[in-house]
Amino acid sequence: MAGDRTEQATQHRRDQARKEGDILHSRELTAAAGTLAGVVLLGMIGGRVMEAWRGAFAGFLALGPQGHWEQSEMAPTLAAFRRLTFSVLGPAAAVMAAVAAAALGTGVLQTGGVNFHAGAIGIKFDRINPLTNGKNLFSLRAGARLGKSLIPAALLAVFAVQRIARQLSLPPFSTARLEMLGGDVFGLLQAAAWLLFGWAAVDYVVEWQSRESRLKMSKQDMRDEMKQTEGSPQIRGRIRGLQRQMRRRKVKADVSKAAVILTNPTHFAVALGFDFNNMDAPRVLAKGRNLLAEEIKAEARWAGVPIVENPPLARSLYRSVEVGQAIPVDLYAAVAAILAYLYRQRVEVEMRERRQREAAARARNAEQNRARPAGTVAHTGPSHNSSPATVPGNGKAARSAAPPERGQE
């Protein structure tokens, strides 16, 4: 059915639950880890602690006489008293620090760090509602928690009865009972610590399974979350279409500025940009594989950009150079050879076009000359407004050629 919670929780669902304060955390495991750390440290330093306390007790008794508390002896007595106090409180402080560090570390490992959730500490009136609390008190979950707490308590009771029975087997005023009592108390404490830690680990696994079951989603929840995070399928399709159009426009603009397209020839296509004027290092303007490679080659054919098949170079550029970056130094030689070949082709084309233009101009001049009437010569001499040219020879010939003036007629 659509409403059944059969799907595993998504990351978005887990993040939302974490923001709401629903974090996998077992208080029993935190307390058990702290207790176990304190008991283990106490067992490691227990012998030295007893020796230090015995020496401190003897030291306190030695400071009892009135002579140590005279005005002249007050400073050394206080220094000795302070030293003995530190020797007594130091082991206790170490055990307390171990308990706190273990509890804090276990809590951080469970929650992933220090977290602050305002919603978890906010005022919720349903928590102080007697009817709601009554239902929670007599619910199945409350009964399960009570049962989980009674099981380790029953096991500890069994261990305690065994230790008490062994104590009762000794004579009432025997000195061995006192020594055995200390060992039995520490053994019972150690057994209780390990038992609580193991039971707390089991409780943590149960809580993890309960939380996973609580966070499960139905298929309708999955669809609603997908619509909320990614939008409806129609909108996503429209967005993908716009992205394809933008990609095509960008590829078209980049390929039109490229100097050459290197191909695989079917799988890869890399557009290289190079300016023959400033001679900067070639850059990758666009690259693609499969369908995008075909689009790049189609745009290159449309824009008239040369396409060169060089599979090793095309693969190397595609895998090692990102769009907009210059090619690496170790590929300069291969790319330079291709660019030099293209430059030679470009120069040859320009020279061929220039010769064709010159030949066409000469042909037009010859056609114009043939089209003029007979006896007309193209004017190539000086204009009528220019002064007469000097004729070589004697002065008479020059003067006779000139017209006579009015006074000499």
N, C-alpha and C positions, 0 to 999 in steps of 0.2 A: 504494500500500500504506500501511497505517497506520503502519508503522515508518519510512517514508522521511521525511527532513528536508526538507520542501518549504515550510514556513511561516516567515515572517520572525519574528525573535525579538521577544518582547514587552518592554515596559519593565521588568517584574518580572524577566525573565530577564537583561536587561542590567545591572540593579542588582545582581542576585545575582552575576553574573560580575565586576562591578567590586569587590564586597566580597571576592571570592576573589583579587583581584589581577590578573585578566585585563583589562588596560587596553591600548587601542591606543596603542602607543608605539614609535617607531623610533629606535634609538640612532644609526643612520647619519645620519638627518636632523638630530638634535641636534648631532652632531660636525661635519657639513657646514655647518650654519648658523653655528656658532662660527668655523670656519675661514674661511668666506667673509667674515664681519664683520671678522675680523682683517686679512685680505688687502686688503679694500676700504679700511679705515682706513689701513693702511700705504701704499697707493697715494695716498691723499689728502694725507697728511702726510709722504710720503717725502722730497720735496725739502727741506723745512724740517728734517727729522730729520738728513739728511746734512749740512746746513750747521751745525746745532747740534753734531753729533758732531765735525765738522772743527774748529770753534771750541773744543770741549772738549779735543780732542787737542792743539791748539796751547797751550791754557791749562795742561794737565798738563805739557807740555814746559817751559813758562815757569817752572813751580814747581820745576824740577829743581835749580837752583843751590843751593849750600850756604847762601848768605846768607838765603834765604827760611825756613830752618829753624833760625835762631838763636832764642835765648830771647826776644828783643825782638820778633821778627817772627813768632812762632809763631801768635798769635791771628789776625792777618789771613790768614796762609797757610792755616790750617785752615778759615776762613770761605770763602776762595776755592775750596779743595778740595771743601768741601761743596756749594757752588753749582754747580761743574762736574759733580759726581757726580749731582746732581738733574737737570741738563740732559741727562745721558746716560740716566739711568734713567726719566725722566718719559715719553718717547715709548713706551718698552717697556712701562711700566705701563699707559699708555692703550690700547695694542693688546691687552694681556692682559685689561684690564677689558672691552673691546668683545667679545672672544671669550667671556668668562664671561657677560656680559649676554645675548648672542645665544643661547648654549646654554641658559641658564636660561629665557629667554622662550620658546624653541621647546619646551622640555620642559613648561612650564606650559600652553601652548596645546594641546599634544597630550593631556595628562592632565586638563585642566580645573582645575588648582590643585595644591597640595601634598597628596599623599595618603599615608597610612600604613596599611599592610596587614600585620597580624601574621602572617597565613597565608602571605604571600609570602616572609617572611624566616625562617619557622620551619624547623626541621631536618626534612628529608625524606631518609630513608635510601635511597630509590630513586635519588637523584641521585649518591650515591657508590657505587652498585652497579656493579661493572665490566661485568657482563653487560648491564644496562640502558644504560649509557653507550656500550658497544660497538655496541648496536643503534642508538642515536641517532646515533653517529658515521658509520655506514654506511647511514643511512636516506635516503629520497628527499628529505626536507626539508633534511638536511645538505648533500646534493649540490646542491640548488637554491641554498642560501646560498653555497656555494663558487663556484658559477657566477656568481652576482650579484656577488661580490667580484672575480672574475677579469676581468670585462668592463671595468670602469673602470680596473683596473690595466693591462690591455692597451692601452687608449686613451692612458693616461698614458705608457706605454713608447713609443708611436709619437711623441707630442709631444717626449719627451726625445731620441729618436734624431734628430729633425729639428733640434733645437737643437744637439746635439753635432756633427752634420754641418756646420752653418753655422760652428761654432767651428773645426773642422778645416780649413775652406777658407781661413782666415786664416794669415798667417805665424806661426811659433811665438813669436817674441819681439816681436810687434807690440804697440804701446800701445793700438791700437784694440780688440784682443781683450779687454782688461780692461774697457773701457767697455761693449762689447757683451755681455760675460759677465754683468755686473750686470743689464742689460736682459733678457737671455734667462732668467736665473734668476727674476726677478720675473714675466716673462710666463708661464713654466712654472708658477710657483706660482699665478698668477691663473687660468690655464686649469684647473689641477687643482682649485682651489676651486669654480669654476663647474661643472665636470664632476661632482664629488662631490655638490654640492648638487642638481643635476638628477637624478642617478641616485638619490639618497636620496629625492627627491620621488616618483619612480616606485616605489621600494621601499615607500614609505609607502602608496601606493595599492594595491599588491599585498598588503601586510599588512592593510589595511582589508578588502579582498575576502576574504582568508583568514579573518579574524576573523568577518565576517558569515556566511560559510559554516559556520564552526565553531559559531556561536551559533544556527543555524537549528533549528527545532523540528518535530517530527512532530505529526500531529493528536492522537495520544494524549497527547503531552506538553502540548499546549494544553488538553485536557480535564482532565488531572491538575492543571495549574496553576490552572485555573479553580476546581476543587473545593477546592484548597488555600487559595486567596485569598478566594473568595467563598462557598464551601460548595457542597453538592449542590443540584441544581435544586429538590428537594422542600423543603429548608430555606429556600432563597431565596423560594420561593412562600409558605411559611408566614410568613416575615418580612414580605413585602409585604402579606399579608392582615392581619397584626397592625398594620402601619403604616396601612393603610386604616381599620381599626377605630378606632385612636387618633385619626386625623384626623377621622373622623365624630363621635366623642365630643367632640373639641375644638371642631369647628364647631358642634355642637348647643349646647354650653355658651356659646360666644361669641355665637351668633345670638340665643339666648334673652335675653341682656342688652342687645341692640342696641335703639336707638331707631327706626331706619329702615333699610331695605335699598334701595340704589340699584342699578338694573339698566340694561342696555344696549338692549333688554331680554332678549336671548337669549344673548349671548356673555359679558358681564361681570356680576358681582354684588359689591357692596361693602357690608359691614355697618358702620354707624356707631353708636358708642356716645355717648350724651349724657345727662347728669343735669340735669334741669330745676331741681333744688334748688340745687346749688352753681355751676351755669352755667360749668363749665370748658370748654375748647376740645374740640370733638368729636374722637374718636379712631377709627381704623380697627380694628375688632375682628376682622374676617375678610374675605377677598377671594378671588375665584377666577374662572376662566373656563371656558366650555364645561360639562363634566360637574360640576366643583366648583361652578360657579355655579348649576346646577340643584339640587345638594344644599343649597346655602345658601338658595335660594328655598323649597325644600320644607320645610326646618326652620323658616323664618320663617312660612310658612303654618300650620304645626303649632303654633308658639308664639304666634301672633297678632300678630306684628310687622308693621307696615305696609310695603308694597313700593311704591316710587315709581320710575317709569320716567323717567330723565333720562340719555340716552346720552352727551352730552358730559361731564357731571360724573362719571358712572361711569367713563368711560375715563380721565379726568384723575386721579381718585383711585387707580385701579388701577395706573397707570403711575408715579405720582410719590410715593405714600405707601406705606410698608411697614406690616405688621401691628403694632399697638401704638403707632404714632406718631400725633401730632396732625396735623390737616389743615393745609396751608400757609395763609398769610394771604390770598393772592390768591383763595382759594376760600371765604373766610368768608361773603361776601355770598350766593353761590348756596346754600350749605348753610344759612345762617340763614333764608333765605326758605322753604326746605322745612321746617325745624324750626318756624318760626312758624306755618306752615299746619297742621302736625300738632298744635301746641299749641292752636290755635284749635279744631280738631276735638275734641281731648281735653276742652277746657273745655265745649264744646257738649254732648258726650256726658254729662259729669258733671252739667251743669245739667238735661238731659233726664231723666236717671235720678233726680235729686233731686226734680223735679216729679212724676215718676211715683210715687215713694215717698210724697210728701205726699198726692197724690190717693188712693192706696191706703189711707193711714191715715185720711183723712176718710171714705172709703167704709166702712171697718170701723166707725168710730164711729157713723155713721148707721145702719148695720145693727144694731148693738147697741142703739141707742135704740128702733128699731122693734120689736125683739124683747122689751122689758120689758112687764109687765102694765099695764093701764089704771089710773090713779089713783096710781101710784107715781111719785114725783118723786125725782130724784137728789138726794142729800143734798149740799148745797153750803154750809150755814151752819155756825155754830160747834158744837163738840161739847157733850154733856150736862154735862161737868165744868167748863165755863167759867162765869164769874160772870154774873148777869143783866144785860141791857143797860139803860142809863139811859133812861127815857122822858121826852121833853121835856114840859114843862108845870109846874103848881104842885106844891108838896110834898104836899098832901092826896091828890091823886090817886095820888101815888106811894105814900103810906103806906097808903091803903085797899086798895091792890092787894096789900100785903104781908100775910101771915097773922098773927093776934093772938098775943101771947106768953101763956104759961101764967098769969102773975100778973094779967093784965088781963081774963081771961075772965069 
